[in-house]
Amino acid sequence: MQIAIAGNIGAGKTELTRLLSKHYGYQAVYGTTDENPYLSSFYEDMRRWSFNMVMYSLFANMKQQADLLEGGVDYVRDRSVYDDVFVFAPNLQSMGLMTSRDLTTYTSAFELYARLLPPPDLMIYLRGDVTTLISHIRQRGREYEKGIRLDYLTNLNNRYDDWAENYDGRMIVVDMDECDFMAEREDLGLIINKIDAEFNGLFKHGKQQ
C-alpha cells in the first residue's frame, strides 16, 4: 500500500507521515527536501536556482520511489513528485522565476517518470489557510524557510486547490484550519477513519472531505 501526503509548505506533511506510519505499521518515507543542495540558494535567489532545485527533487523522488517499489514495502510518504510537477514548478514559471523552456524540459522528464512508476494508492491533501501555514513554519523554525515570501505561499495554495480539484485518483482532503491532528488525538482519529473507509471500499472512488 502506498500513501502519499501532499500540501503546501508548513501544512504538516512530515508529522502526519510519522503518525500514520506508526498507526498502520508502514514504513515512514520522508522527502528529499532537506537534502536538496540547491534549497538554501533557491530561497536566496529563486530565479537563478529554480530549475536546479526542481530537477534535483524530481530525480531524487524517482530514485526513492523506485527503491521502495523494488523493496515491496507498504509506506507513507510525506511528499510526492506531483506537488513539484503540478504546483511548485508551474508556480515558479508563472511568477517569472523559471523560464518556459526550463519548465518544458522539467515536464518532459516527469512524463518519463510517470511512464515508469505508478501513482500512490491514496493521496492525502492537507489544505490550510496561509495564516495557518505561517504559524506552523514559525513553530518549526527552519533557517532556510525564514525568507519565504507571503505571495509565494498564497500562489502555491491556489495551485494546490486547483490541482486537488482535478486530481484523478483516490484523495482525502484534510482542512488544516479545522483539524489539528498534531495536538488533538480525536482529529487524527478522524483522518484514520477516512483512510480506513477508503481502504475498505466504503466510499466511492474520488475525493473525500
N, C-alpha and C positions, 0 to 999 in steps of 0.2 A: 504494500500500500504506500502510495506517495502523496503526501500532503504538502502543499506549498502555501506560504503566508505572504501576502502582498500588502503594501501600504506605504504611505509617504514616510519621509524621514521623521523619526520620533513617534511613529504610530504604536510601537510596542511589539514588533515582529520577533525580536530575539527573545523577549520574556515569554511570549506565548509559545514559541517553539520549545523552550525549556519546560514549561508547564505541561504541554500536550505530550511531549516525548516521554516525560515521567509518568503521566497518566496511562498512556497506551503501551508503554514499554517499547516504543520505537526509538530508532537512532535519531538523535538531535543533530541536524546538519546546519552549520552556521555559514552565512555568506562570506564572500571573499572581500567585502568592502574594506575592512580594516587592514587587509594585507595588500591592498592596491597601492603600488608605489607612486601612482600619479595623483592620489586623492588630495593630499595637502596642497600640492601645486595647483590642482584644479580649483580649489576654493580661493586660492590667491589670484589666479588668472584663468577664469573659466574659458575664455575664447581660445587661448593658446593650448590648453591641455584637455579640452573636452573629448576630442576624438581618441586620444591616447587612453584616457580614463575609461571610456565605454568599451573600447576594443579589448583592453586588458580584462575587464569584467566579463565580457562575452566569452572569451576563450577559457577563463578560469571557471566560469559556470559550466561550460561544455565538459571540461575535464572532470569536474566534480560530479556532475550527473552521470557521466559515462562510468566512472569508478563505482558509483552507487548501484547502478543497474547491473554491472558486472558482479558485484558482491551479492545481489539479490536480497537486499535488506529492506525492511519497512522503515520509513523515515518521515520526519517532519523537518521542513526546510524553511529557514527564516528569510527567504527572498527567492525570487525566481528570475530567470532571464527575461520574462515577459514584462517585468517592471521596467527594465532598461530599454527594451526594444519599443514598447508601445507607449511609454510615458516619458522616461528621462531623456532619451535621445531626441525624439521629436520636439520636446520642450526646449532643449538646447538650440535646436535649429530655428524654431520659431522666435526665440529671443535673440537671434543673431550671434549665438555663441558657438555654433557649429555650421559649417558650410553645407549646402545641399549636396555637393559632391561627396563629402565625408559621410553624410547620412545615408546616401545611396550605397556606398561601399559597405558601411556597417550593416545595413538592412540585408544586403546580399549575403553577407557572412551568416547572419541569423537564419536566412532561408535554408542554408545548408544544415545548420544546427537542427532546424525543425524537421528536416527530412530524415535525420539520423536518430533523434532522441524523442521519445514520446512526451506528451504533456502530463502534468500531475493528475492523479485520480480525483483530487479535490483541491480547489483553490479557496483560501480564506482571505477576504479583503478587509483589512482594518481601516475603516473610514473615520476621519476625525476633523473637526474644525481646526483652522490654523492656530488658534489660541491654545487648543489642547496640545497640538504638536510642539509648539514653542515651550510650553510648560514641561513636557517630557524631555525635550532637548536640553533645557537648562538643568533639570534634575540630574541627568546622567553626566553632564559636564565634559563632554569630549572636546578636546582642544581644537581639532580641525573643523568642528561644526560651529564654532563661535562666529565665523564670518558669513554664515548662510543668510541670504537676503530674504526679506519677507515676501517680495514679489515672486521670488523663485519658488518658495513653498506654496504660495497661492496658485501659481500656474500649474504646479505639479498636482495639487489637489483636484483642480478642474479636469486635468487629463486623466487622472486615476478614475474619477467618476465616469467619464466618457468611455474609458476602456472597460470598466466593470459592467456598464450598461450593455455593451456589445460582446462581452466575453462568451465564447461558445464552448461551454463545458460546465461541470458542476462547480458551483461557487456559493459560499456562505458570506454574507456581508455583515460585519460587526460594527455597530455605531459606537465609536470610542468616546463620544460625548455623553453617552448614556450607560456604557458598560465599562466599568473599571475593574477588569479581571485581575489586574496586578494587586489590587487591595482587597477586593471582595470575592470570597470563595463562591458565593452564590452566583456572581456574574460569570465566573469561569465555568461553573456548572451549566449555565445556560448555553454557553458555546459548545461544551462537550455534548449536551443533549442534541443540539443541531447536527453535530458531526455524526453521532450515533444514528440519528434518523436518516441521514444521507446514506450511510453505510448499510443500513438495514432496509433501504428502499421504501421508507415511509412517505417520502416526498417525491414528487415528480422531478424529472431532470430539469435543472435550471438553478436560478439564484434564489437563495433563501435569506430573508431579512431577520 
